[in-house]
Amino acid sequence: MKEVSKIALGTVQFGIPYGINNRNGVPLDQEIREIFSYAAQSGIDILETASGYGNSEKKIGELSVNKFKVVTKFPKVLSAVELKKSLENSLINLKIRTVYGYIAHNSDNLIECPDLWNVLLEKKHEKVIKKIGYSLYFPEQLEQLLDLNFLPDLVQFPYSILDKKFEKFLPLLRQLGAEVHIRSVFLQGLYFMDLSNLPKKLQPLKPELLKVQEICKMFEIPIASLALNFAIQNDNIDKVLIGVDNVLQLKENIRLSIDPNYIRVISEKINEIQVTYPHLLNPAAW
């Protein structure tokens, strides 16, 4: 199914407790094995991780049995030597010789140390990395990187029903041939929260979150289905990263992703929502 094939599995929660709505901590190894098994059976082919996600890379190496392509992110490094060592450590943890995607966890690192890009190109030429690129937080980062002529094979950035700051760049990235992975489609669980228990810092987002809930009621659609399919139906997006704590959550997300076509109509209503405090849509601000 095309819709399932657009899902990639994020694995940060396999290495550290993650998400504003997470009350269960890190899943047990057996649960992770079952998640990997069901994901592979369902047609999911990419895992996303990072060296900064606790022991997530090691969990993939130990429990996924090489059933997936892996995209991992390197932390802030200051030299070619550090970057090569970081790549070596990731390959050891993942128990692989070649990684599908190797990208900067924070693209500011490449902007501040542009020589690192040459290391990535070198390792790509050596076929140790298939695709190089960067993870983005702000559109200005992408503009700076493109000005440096750092043309990515793969980019990752946040995108969701309220957070569409990168949307105008999607056609350009498609033209450049970049593979686009989007994250935070559920805003780390914020869309699922009881708004009466919304943290004080996020109270300014309540009006927009209420409008999203009203749209869900109007079209009789669960918020999870709306959030996931809003991204899946975008033809300029290649992969939508989701994170799950157990197999039941994965099954539910896959079930919700079967038919995204009707989301195109609802998107008109979504695009009418204007976010007053867009900086609060960045989980780093929480």
Backbone bond lengths (Angstrom), bond angles and torsions (degrees), N, CA, C in turn:
res aa  C-N    CA-C-N  psi(-1)  N-CA   C-N-CA  omega(-1)  CA-C   N-CA-C  phi
1 M - - - 1.460 - - 1.518 110.05 -
2 K 1.315 117.36 129.87 1.452 121.98 -176.70 1.521 111.50 -57.32
3 E 1.349 117.07 -41.58 1.453 120.37 -174.79 1.521 110.67 -64.51
4 V 1.331 117.79 -43.14 1.460 120.91 179.31 1.518 109.98 -65.86
5 S 1.323 117.67 -37.81 1.460 120.59 -178.20 1.524 111.51 -66.33
6 K 1.332 118.14 -16.92 1.464 120.59 177.28 1.526 112.09 -86.00
7 I 1.310 117.19 -4.33 1.467 120.46 178.14 1.523 109.70 -89.03
8 A 1.320 115.95 134.41 1.466 122.77 170.66 1.520 106.93 -118.55
9 L 1.316 116.23 150.06 1.465 120.31 -175.08 1.526 110.25 -100.36
10 G 1.323 115.84 115.42 1.453 121.17 173.15 1.516 109.85 -77.51
11 T 1.326 117.21 145.57 1.462 120.18 -172.52 1.523 113.58 -126.29
12 V 1.327 117.61 14.09 1.464 119.18 -179.49 1.527 110.99 -57.03
13 Q 1.335 117.27 -37.13 1.462 120.80 -176.44 1.519 112.51 -73.18
14 F 1.342 117.48 -7.64 1.474 120.30 175.00 1.524 111.64 -84.34
15 G 1.352 115.29 -10.83 1.456 119.18 -178.94 1.516 114.55 -115.74
16 I 1.346 115.86 -27.68 1.461 120.63 179.69 1.532 108.78 -146.80
17 P 1.335 118.65 152.79 1.465 120.48 173.70 1.525 108.16 -62.12
18 Y 1.322 117.30 129.85 1.463 119.55 -169.65 1.521 110.36 -143.97
19 G 1.337 115.09 142.02 1.455 120.88 173.67 1.505 112.16 104.26
20 I 1.316 115.67 137.63 1.459 121.51 -177.36 1.525 111.74 -64.51
21 N 1.340 116.08 -22.34 1.471 120.63 -177.19 1.527 112.30 -106.64
22 N 1.343 117.22 11.12 1.468 121.57 -177.06 1.524 110.47 -83.90
23 R 1.327 116.02 118.84 1.467 120.43 178.77 1.525 112.03 -117.51
24 N 1.328 117.06 1.88 1.466 120.53 -173.64 1.520 114.55 -108.29
25 G 1.331 118.15 -8.12 1.455 119.90 -179.52 1.521 112.38 74.84
26 V 1.347 115.98 -158.68 1.465 122.29 -177.37 1.531 109.93 -79.32
27 P 1.334 118.50 132.39 1.470 120.81 178.80 1.527 111.78 -63.98
28 L 1.330 115.97 153.37 1.460 121.41 175.74 1.531 109.91 -69.91
29 D 1.340 116.02 157.90 1.466 120.39 -177.81 1.518 112.78 -56.44
30 Q 1.322 117.67 -40.43 1.460 120.16 -178.84 1.522 110.84 -63.67
31 E 1.316 116.08 -37.95 1.470 120.12 177.89 1.521 109.88 -65.24
32 I 1.322 116.76 -41.19 1.472 120.48 179.58 1.523 110.12 -64.27
33 R 1.330 116.99 -42.03 1.478 120.55 176.82 1.528 110.57 -56.74
34 E 1.317 116.11 -45.39 1.467 120.50 -178.71 1.523 111.06 -65.79
35 I 1.318 116.60 -37.06 1.468 120.35 177.19 1.528 110.09 -63.21
36 F 1.323 116.65 -47.58 1.469 120.70 179.18 1.526 110.57 -60.81
37 S 1.303 117.05 -43.44 1.457 121.25 -177.97 1.525 111.05 -62.34
38 Y 1.322 116.28 -47.40 1.471 119.71 -178.27 1.533 110.62 -68.44
39 A 1.341 116.62 -37.09 1.462 120.05 178.56 1.529 110.41 -61.08
40 A 1.320 116.75 -45.83 1.469 120.74 -179.85 1.523 111.11 -63.32
41 Q 1.327 116.59 -43.18 1.465 120.62 179.10 1.520 111.66 -62.31
42 S 1.324 116.37 -30.34 1.467 121.17 -174.47 1.516 113.64 -86.73
43 G 1.330 117.32 -7.60 1.458 119.83 178.20 1.514 114.79 102.96
44 I 1.324 117.77 3.71 1.461 120.65 174.63 1.525 107.86 -75.52
45 D 1.333 117.12 129.61 1.464 118.78 -172.67 1.523 114.52 -122.57
46 I 1.337 118.14 -2.07 1.465 120.29 -178.15 1.523 111.19 -126.73
47 L 1.332 115.20 134.80 1.459 122.71 170.96 1.528 107.71 -110.22
48 E 1.320 115.95 140.34 1.460 121.30 177.22 1.509 108.80 -115.00
49 T 1.342 116.42 133.05 1.459 120.61 -179.41 1.520 108.93 -149.22
50 A 1.332 116.36 -169.27 1.460 122.15 177.75 1.516 108.37 -164.46
51 S 1.331 115.23 152.82 1.461 118.29 177.89 1.525 110.98 -65.51
52 G 1.339 116.44 -20.90 1.456 120.93 179.66 1.517 114.53 -84.71
53 Y 1.335 117.57 0.51 1.470 120.59 -178.78 1.525 110.85 -93.30
54 G 1.319 117.33 56.37 1.455 119.40 179.21 1.514 111.18 56.91
55 N 1.334 116.51 -128.96 1.477 119.78 178.75 1.529 111.89 -104.22
56 S 1.335 116.08 30.45 1.462 121.00 179.81 1.527 112.04 -58.71
57 E 1.330 117.72 -43.24 1.471 119.67 179.01 1.525 110.55 -59.73
58 K 1.328 117.08 -43.17 1.462 120.15 179.70 1.524 111.40 -64.16
59 K 1.319 116.71 -37.74 1.475 119.88 178.07 1.526 110.36 -62.51
60 I 1.310 116.53 -40.32 1.467 120.06 177.31 1.522 109.98 -63.76
61 G 1.329 116.34 -46.09 1.458 120.17 -179.62 1.517 113.06 -61.59
62 E 1.317 116.00 -36.60 1.463 120.41 -176.64 1.528 113.40 -84.67
63 L 1.339 117.07 -33.00 1.459 119.60 -166.69 1.527 115.66 -114.10
64 S 1.323 118.67 -15.19 1.473 118.81 -174.21 1.521 113.06 -90.76
65 V 1.319 118.47 -12.69 1.463 124.91 177.23 1.534 111.15 54.34
66 N 1.322 116.83 38.27 1.479 122.41 175.15 1.524 113.94 52.78
67 K 1.318 116.55 38.70 1.466 120.33 179.07 1.526 112.44 -89.51
68 F 1.327 117.01 -3.81 1.457 120.04 -170.73 1.521 112.33 -132.71
69 K 1.327 114.93 158.67 1.456 121.19 163.17 1.536 106.58 -81.46
70 V 1.328 116.24 142.77 1.463 120.16 -176.06 1.522 110.51 -119.05
71 V 1.329 115.09 133.37 1.462 122.33 169.63 1.521 106.63 -111.09
72 T 1.334 116.79 121.69 1.456 119.47 177.40 1.521 109.94 -125.98
73 K 1.325 115.12 159.75 1.468 121.03 -174.64 1.525 109.91 -118.94
74 F 1.320 114.81 139.04 1.461 117.92 178.90 1.532 110.25 -95.19
75 P 1.344 116.48 147.34 1.471 121.18 -178.80 1.520 110.96 -76.22
76 K 1.316 117.18 -178.53 1.460 120.76 177.79 1.517 110.02 -63.23
77 V 1.312 115.65 123.75 1.468 121.96 176.60 1.521 107.75 -128.01
78 L 1.339 115.75 157.85 1.461 119.90 -174.49 1.519 113.84 -115.26
79 S 1.336 117.28 -2.75 1.464 119.35 -177.03 1.518 110.70 -152.89
80 A 1.319 115.56 165.76 1.462 121.48 176.40 1.518 110.77 -61.57
81 V 1.323 116.28 -38.78 1.464 120.79 -179.71 1.527 110.51 -61.48
82 E 1.334 116.32 -45.36 1.470 120.27 179.79 1.526 111.22 -63.38
83 L 1.324 116.51 -41.48 1.462 119.93 -178.91 1.526 111.25 -65.25
84 K 1.326 116.51 -43.49 1.469 120.07 178.90 1.520 111.10 -63.73
85 K 1.336 116.74 -37.73 1.461 120.55 178.01 1.521 110.82 -67.27
86 S 1.315 116.63 -40.23 1.462 120.86 178.16 1.521 110.93 -62.18
87 L 1.335 116.61 -43.34 1.466 121.19 177.86 1.526 110.26 -62.40
88 E 1.320 116.43 -44.48 1.465 120.73 179.46 1.534 111.03 -59.32
89 N 1.332 116.03 -44.74 1.467 120.25 179.75 1.525 111.59 -62.89
90 S 1.346 116.84 -40.29 1.461 120.24 179.44 1.521 111.32 -64.50
91 L 1.327 116.61 -42.37 1.463 120.36 178.89 1.530 111.04 -62.75
92 I 1.330 116.45 -39.41 1.466 120.67 177.40 1.525 110.28 -64.62
93 N 1.329 116.39 -47.17 1.466 120.24 -179.32 1.527 111.23 -61.97
94 L 1.320 116.41 -40.72 1.465 121.13 -177.32 1.529 112.75 -80.84
95 K 1.327 115.87 -12.46 1.470 122.18 -179.12 1.522 111.86 60.30
96 I 1.327 114.77 45.85 1.468 121.23 178.44 1.533 108.86 -136.17
97 R 1.331 116.23 163.71 1.457 121.22 178.16 1.522 112.08 -103.31
98 T 1.322 115.48 -24.81 1.462 121.19 179.78 1.519 108.34 -131.83
99 V 1.327 116.79 134.62 1.462 120.22 179.75 1.535 108.50 -108.18
100 Y 1.315 116.06 139.80 1.471 120.53 -177.56 1.524 111.15 -64.13
101 G 1.329 116.16 -48.91 1.460 120.05 -179.70 1.513 111.06 -134.39
102 Y 1.323 116.69 134.97 1.467 121.74 176.98 1.514 106.98 -133.35
103 I 1.336 116.40 111.28 1.458 120.16 -170.52 1.529 111.05 -132.85
104 A 1.322 115.36 156.92 1.461 121.07 178.34 1.518 109.59 -69.45
105 H 1.336 116.63 130.32 1.468 120.49 179.50 1.528 109.93 -64.69
106 N 1.308 115.93 -39.82 1.461 120.73 173.63 1.522 107.51 -128.83
107 S 1.308 115.98 116.76 1.461 120.01 -173.18 1.522 113.35 -64.81
108 D 1.332 118.23 -14.45 1.464 119.73 174.72 1.524 110.68 -58.25
109 N 1.319 117.05 -29.78 1.456 121.88 179.33 1.531 110.68 -58.98
110 L 1.337 116.68 -41.69 1.465 120.87 178.82 1.526 111.34 -72.56
111 I 1.319 116.91 -33.22 1.464 120.56 178.97 1.533 110.35 -68.02
112 E 1.332 115.64 -40.13 1.461 120.84 -178.61 1.530 112.19 -78.81
113 C 1.332 117.25 -30.48 1.474 122.25 -179.05 1.528 108.95 -127.56
114 P 1.330 117.54 71.69 1.478 120.82 -173.21 1.524 114.60 -60.60
115 D 1.335 117.91 -22.42 1.469 119.57 179.19 1.529 112.28 -63.80
116 L 1.317 117.11 -19.30 1.469 120.42 179.31 1.524 111.22 -62.87
117 W 1.329 116.24 -28.85 1.473 119.68 -179.38 1.522 110.60 -62.18
118 N 1.332 116.34 -35.77 1.464 119.69 179.04 1.522 111.52 -65.12
119 V 1.339 116.82 -32.83 1.467 120.74 176.82 1.523 109.68 -65.48
120 L 1.325 116.12 -43.82 1.461 120.00 179.08 1.533 110.54 -62.71
121 L 1.323 116.49 -42.22 1.467 120.15 177.91 1.532 110.94 -62.47
122 E 1.331 116.00 -39.87 1.468 121.20 178.95 1.524 111.02 -61.98
123 K 1.332 116.19 -46.90 1.464 120.61 -178.32 1.526 111.46 -69.97
124 K 1.320 115.90 -28.80 1.465 119.39 173.99 1.527 109.84 -68.79
125 H 1.321 116.40 -42.78 1.467 120.90 177.73 1.526 110.92 -61.71
126 E 1.329 116.72 -35.09 1.465 121.59 178.76 1.530 111.96 -78.70
127 K 1.342 116.14 -2.56 1.467 123.51 179.06 1.543 112.58 66.02
128 V 1.333 115.50 24.21 1.465 119.73 172.20 1.530 109.14 -80.92
129 I 1.320 115.67 -30.60 1.466 123.59 176.52 1.521 107.79 -122.02
130 K 1.323 116.85 135.05 1.466 119.00 176.51 1.523 111.11 -85.87
131 K 1.352 116.72 -43.29 1.462 120.10 -176.72 1.523 109.96 -132.93
132 I 1.342 115.80 132.61 1.456 121.17 178.77 1.525 109.40 -112.48
133 G 1.330 115.81 158.14 1.451 118.53 -179.79 1.513 111.78 171.87
134 Y 1.320 115.38 -148.04 1.462 118.82 -174.16 1.525 111.28 -157.65
135 S 1.323 113.24 155.28 1.454 122.61 173.40 1.523 107.83 -97.91
136 L 1.314 116.11 135.07 1.465 121.92 -174.00 1.525 111.75 -117.16
137 Y 1.321 114.53 150.99 1.458 121.11 173.60 1.526 111.28 -116.06
138 F 1.354 115.52 -32.33 1.456 120.28 -175.27 1.535 110.38 -134.61
139 P 1.328 117.78 145.09 1.467 120.55 179.46 1.524 113.50 -57.58
140 E 1.337 117.04 -30.80 1.461 119.94 -179.68 1.528 111.39 -61.10
141 Q 1.327 116.51 -32.19 1.461 119.78 178.04 1.528 110.46 -64.06
142 L 1.306 116.63 -44.02 1.457 120.55 179.45 1.526 110.64 -62.07
143 E 1.314 116.67 -42.92 1.459 119.89 179.75 1.526 111.16 -61.03
144 Q 1.341 117.08 -41.84 1.459 120.70 179.46 1.529 111.39 -65.80
145 L 1.311 116.77 -41.14 1.466 120.38 -178.48 1.524 111.27 -67.41
146 L 1.307 116.75 -39.68 1.468 119.64 177.95 1.524 110.59 -68.19
147 D 1.345 117.01 -34.13 1.464 120.19 175.47 1.530 111.08 -63.28
148 L 1.335 116.42 -30.89 1.471 121.60 177.21 1.530 111.69 -80.39
149 N 1.335 115.80 -0.87 1.461 122.87 -178.02 1.533 111.89 66.42
150 F 1.333 116.64 29.29 1.462 122.06 175.16 1.531 107.43 -87.95
151 L 1.315 115.82 82.18 1.457 121.20 -175.72 1.523 109.01 -82.48
152 P 1.304 118.19 117.36 1.462 121.32 -172.18 1.517 113.61 -84.30
153 D 1.320 115.22 149.26 1.462 120.64 166.98 1.521 109.75 -83.94
154 L 1.341 115.22 -27.17 1.466 120.75 -174.41 1.528 108.97 -148.66
155 V 1.314 116.37 131.78 1.467 121.29 175.02 1.524 109.40 -128.29
156 Q 1.315 114.21 152.35 1.464 119.86 177.18 1.523 108.39 -134.98
157 F 1.325 116.09 136.62 1.468 119.09 177.15 1.526 109.67 -158.66
158 P 1.330 117.08 164.66 1.465 120.64 179.47 1.526 111.72 -74.39
159 Y 1.327 114.85 145.28 1.465 120.68 178.31 1.520 107.38 -162.50
160 S 1.317 115.92 130.45 1.472 118.88 178.94 1.517 109.45 -160.07
161 I 1.304 116.28 -176.82 1.464 120.32 -174.79 1.532 113.13 -61.21
162 L 1.329 118.11 -26.29 1.460 120.25 176.53 1.527 112.88 -105.42
163 D 1.314 117.44 -20.02 1.461 121.85 -174.47 1.522 110.31 -111.55
164 K 1.337 115.71 91.49 1.465 120.47 -175.37 1.532 111.63 -119.50
165 K 1.328 116.76 30.72 1.463 120.09 -174.34 1.529 113.28 -65.48
166 F 1.338 117.63 -21.92 1.477 120.18 -179.71 1.531 112.44 -95.34
167 E 1.305 117.08 -1.41 1.463 119.74 -171.57 1.531 113.02 -57.82
168 K 1.320 116.86 -38.56 1.474 119.36 -176.78 1.528 112.58 -66.44
169 F 1.351 116.95 -17.26 1.462 120.51 -179.12 1.526 112.87 -90.65
170 L 1.315 117.64 -10.04 1.459 119.94 -174.83 1.530 113.15 -60.36
171 P 1.327 119.87 -44.99 1.480 118.49 178.15 1.530 112.69 -61.60
172 L 1.329 117.26 -38.16 1.461 120.71 179.29 1.524 110.70 -64.68
173 L 1.317 116.94 -44.58 1.461 120.37 179.28 1.519 111.13 -63.23
174 R 1.325 116.49 -36.50 1.467 120.25 175.93 1.519 109.63 -63.77
175 Q 1.321 116.78 -42.82 1.463 121.84 179.47 1.530 111.17 -62.38
176 L 1.337 116.58 -35.73 1.465 121.46 -179.89 1.530 112.34 -77.54
177 G 1.326 116.47 -9.41 1.456 120.21 179.62 1.509 114.24 82.47
178 A 1.328 116.55 16.19 1.464 120.52 -179.39 1.524 110.44 -78.64
179 E 1.321 115.05 141.42 1.462 121.26 172.93 1.528 107.24 -83.17
180 V 1.321 117.42 124.76 1.464 121.93 -174.34 1.522 110.60 -105.72
181 H 1.327 115.58 119.20 1.462 122.50 174.78 1.521 108.06 -112.11
182 I 1.306 117.32 130.80 1.462 119.17 179.09 1.520 109.60 -114.22
183 R 1.328 113.44 146.27 1.460 121.00 -178.47 1.533 109.57 -124.05
184 S 1.323 115.63 175.88 1.468 122.89 176.61 1.519 112.10 60.33
185 V 1.339 116.23 32.71 1.467 119.10 179.54 1.526 110.94 -63.73
186 F 1.347 116.84 -28.11 1.464 121.31 176.37 1.526 111.55 -102.50
187 L 1.316 116.89 7.82 1.468 122.96 -176.29 1.526 111.06 48.83
188 Q 1.333 115.57 50.42 1.469 123.77 178.72 1.530 112.31 55.62
189 G 1.331 116.81 26.24 1.455 120.44 178.31 1.517 113.69 96.73
190 L 1.331 117.35 0.09 1.466 120.12 -178.90 1.525 111.77 -59.98
191 Y 1.339 116.99 -38.42 1.459 120.20 -178.06 1.534 112.36 -63.94
192 F 1.339 116.29 -20.79 1.464 119.83 -176.62 1.536 112.88 -94.47
193 M 1.311 117.16 -5.71 1.462 119.98 -173.68 1.525 112.55 -71.75
194 D 1.321 114.25 147.87 1.462 121.25 169.88 1.526 106.46 -68.26
195 L 1.330 117.42 116.74 1.459 120.13 -173.39 1.518 113.05 -66.67
196 S 1.336 117.13 -16.69 1.464 119.54 175.79 1.526 110.91 -73.48
197 N 1.350 116.42 -16.01 1.466 121.33 178.37 1.518 112.31 -110.63
198 L 1.311 117.00 18.77 1.457 121.12 -178.54 1.531 109.75 -63.51
199 P 1.347 118.08 130.38 1.473 120.06 178.13 1.525 111.28 -54.73
200 K 1.318 115.88 148.65 1.470 121.82 -176.15 1.522 111.79 -54.29
201 K 1.341 116.18 -41.57 1.453 120.89 -176.96 1.527 111.95 -62.35
202 L 1.350 116.20 -27.15 1.461 120.36 -176.31 1.527 113.34 -100.67
203 Q 1.324 116.98 3.06 1.468 120.72 179.44 1.528 113.53 -54.39
204 P 1.342 119.01 -35.19 1.478 118.70 179.33 1.525 114.23 -61.60
205 L 1.342 117.49 -17.85 1.469 120.57 178.60 1.528 112.57 -85.74
206 K 1.314 116.81 -6.46 1.468 120.21 -173.36 1.534 113.60 -57.60
207 P 1.339 120.04 -43.22 1.479 118.99 179.68 1.521 112.99 -57.65
208 E 1.344 116.54 -42.90 1.468 119.86 -179.42 1.523 111.08 -69.60
209 L 1.328 117.29 -38.86 1.459 120.78 178.07 1.528 110.95 -64.86
210 L 1.319 116.55 -35.64 1.467 120.48 175.76 1.527 110.79 -64.79
211 K 1.319 117.44 -38.61 1.465 120.72 178.58 1.527 110.80 -64.72
212 V 1.344 115.92 -37.99 1.462 119.48 176.56 1.522 109.91 -62.60
213 Q 1.315 117.18 -43.95 1.463 120.98 178.74 1.535 111.22 -62.77
214 E 1.314 116.44 -37.30 1.470 120.45 178.74 1.528 110.59 -64.84
215 I 1.322 116.95 -40.10 1.470 121.11 177.75 1.521 110.04 -63.22
216 C 1.333 116.09 -41.43 1.466 120.28 178.71 1.530 110.77 -60.53
217 K 1.318 115.82 -42.46 1.469 120.12 179.05 1.531 110.79 -67.09
218 M 1.314 115.78 -40.86 1.466 120.87 -178.35 1.523 111.59 -60.28
219 F 1.337 115.83 -41.85 1.458 120.57 -176.99 1.526 112.96 -100.75
220 E 1.340 115.86 3.86 1.470 121.89 178.47 1.529 111.10 53.04
221 I 1.314 114.86 54.81 1.457 121.34 -178.53 1.526 109.33 -131.01
222 P 1.316 119.60 135.54 1.464 121.31 177.53 1.528 110.63 -65.06
223 I 1.318 116.82 147.34 1.452 120.94 -179.10 1.535 111.28 -59.83
224 A 1.331 117.12 -36.10 1.468 119.82 -179.98 1.522 110.95 -62.45
225 S 1.337 116.29 -41.44 1.460 120.41 179.76 1.525 110.74 -67.21
226 L 1.331 116.00 -42.25 1.458 120.26 178.68 1.524 110.79 -61.01
227 A 1.327 116.94 -49.45 1.460 121.15 -176.31 1.529 111.67 -63.47
228 L 1.322 116.31 -44.93 1.465 120.14 -177.24 1.523 111.84 -69.07
229 N 1.315 116.88 -48.98 1.458 120.33 -175.40 1.521 113.30 -73.48
230 F 1.331 116.74 -24.18 1.459 119.42 174.83 1.523 110.34 -57.67
231 A 1.331 115.83 -38.23 1.471 120.37 178.66 1.520 111.54 -81.56
232 I 1.320 117.37 -42.55 1.466 121.04 -176.70 1.526 111.91 -60.69
233 Q 1.332 117.34 -37.46 1.465 119.04 -175.23 1.522 113.27 -74.95
234 N 1.332 117.62 -7.03 1.464 120.61 179.55 1.534 109.44 -79.84
235 D 1.307 116.27 115.05 1.472 120.95 -174.92 1.523 113.45 -66.87
236 N 1.329 118.16 -16.66 1.455 121.37 179.27 1.525 113.27 -90.28
237 I 1.314 116.50 3.64 1.462 121.63 177.44 1.525 108.40 -109.14
238 D 1.339 116.33 129.11 1.464 120.94 -177.57 1.517 113.01 -90.23
239 K 1.341 116.56 -41.70 1.455 120.56 -177.76 1.524 110.27 -138.01
240 V 1.320 115.00 141.17 1.462 122.40 176.21 1.520 107.65 -114.38
241 L 1.323 116.46 115.71 1.458 121.02 -178.03 1.521 110.50 -80.64
242 I 1.326 115.61 130.12 1.455 120.20 172.48 1.521 108.34 -127.97
243 G 1.304 115.49 151.09 1.451 120.65 175.90 1.517 109.49 -118.76
244 V 1.312 117.05 139.46 1.464 121.15 179.66 1.526 109.24 -133.75
245 D 1.329 115.77 155.60 1.465 121.78 179.00 1.526 112.16 -101.86
246 N 1.346 116.12 -15.36 1.463 119.40 -178.52 1.525 109.88 -157.35
247 V 1.327 115.73 170.91 1.463 121.09 -176.82 1.523 111.63 -66.03
248 L 1.315 117.37 -35.38 1.467 119.71 -179.42 1.525 110.99 -61.32
249 Q 1.339 116.59 -40.79 1.466 119.41 177.50 1.526 110.83 -63.36
250 L 1.322 116.48 -41.23 1.464 120.11 179.38 1.524 110.74 -63.27
251 K 1.315 116.52 -45.52 1.469 120.36 178.57 1.524 111.09 -59.47
252 E 1.328 116.08 -40.89 1.460 119.94 -179.36 1.528 110.96 -66.44
253 N 1.332 116.74 -41.96 1.459 119.56 178.78 1.525 111.60 -63.77
254 I 1.324 116.24 -40.47 1.463 119.97 178.10 1.529 110.21 -65.32
255 R 1.315 116.51 -41.63 1.468 120.04 178.54 1.533 110.60 -60.59
256 L 1.318 116.74 -41.24 1.459 121.24 -178.47 1.520 112.46 -68.84
257 S 1.336 117.07 -19.89 1.457 119.93 -173.19 1.524 113.24 -93.32
258 I 1.303 118.28 3.73 1.470 120.72 -171.77 1.524 113.28 -64.19
259 D 1.328 118.84 -45.32 1.465 120.72 -173.60 1.526 111.03 -131.26
260 P 1.321 117.27 92.04 1.468 119.92 -176.62 1.520 114.94 -88.48
261 N 1.328 118.50 -2.25 1.465 120.20 -170.54 1.529 113.68 -58.79
262 Y 1.316 116.61 -38.40 1.463 118.90 -177.05 1.527 112.12 -69.28
263 I 1.339 118.40 -14.39 1.458 122.01 179.34 1.517 110.89 -66.48
264 R 1.332 117.23 -26.45 1.462 119.95 -177.95 1.525 111.03 -60.53
265 V 1.308 117.44 -34.88 1.472 121.15 177.90 1.521 110.02 -70.10
266 I 1.324 116.09 -43.93 1.463 121.04 -177.99 1.526 110.61 -67.15
267 S 1.327 117.53 -26.73 1.465 121.19 -178.02 1.528 112.00 -57.93
268 E 1.323 116.96 -30.78 1.464 119.49 178.43 1.520 110.61 -61.36
269 K 1.323 116.97 -41.50 1.469 121.41 177.67 1.526 111.14 -67.46
270 I 1.323 115.41 -40.82 1.467 119.93 -179.53 1.521 110.15 -61.65
271 N 1.318 116.63 -42.99 1.460 120.98 -175.79 1.525 113.00 -69.50
272 E 1.332 116.93 -11.24 1.461 120.46 175.62 1.524 112.07 -78.32
273 I 1.340 117.09 -17.55 1.457 120.88 -177.80 1.523 109.81 -75.80
274 Q 1.313 116.54 124.26 1.455 122.19 176.94 1.530 108.66 -106.69
275 V 1.327 116.67 121.69 1.461 121.07 -178.01 1.526 109.42 -85.74
276 T 1.316 116.10 122.21 1.467 121.36 -176.62 1.522 112.63 -73.98
277 Y 1.331 115.90 -35.66 1.472 120.13 -178.07 1.536 109.72 -123.65
278 P 1.339 117.48 71.83 1.469 120.56 -174.32 1.527 114.28 -62.15
279 H 1.342 118.56 -24.41 1.463 119.54 -179.34 1.530 111.58 -63.64
280 L 1.344 116.81 -22.69 1.464 120.48 179.59 1.516 112.48 -75.90
281 L 1.325 117.69 -7.54 1.462 120.77 176.81 1.522 112.27 -81.75
282 N 1.320 116.78 -3.76 1.458 121.58 176.33 1.527 108.64 -93.07
283 P 1.343 118.30 111.63 1.475 120.84 -178.52 1.520 113.24 -55.22
284 A 1.326 117.79 -22.83 1.469 120.08 177.74 1.519 111.34 -63.30
285 A 1.343 116.66 -21.39 1.460 121.19 -179.62 1.532 111.98 -85.69
286 W 1.339 116.70 -4.30 1.457 119.45 -177.40 1.531 112.22 -84.37
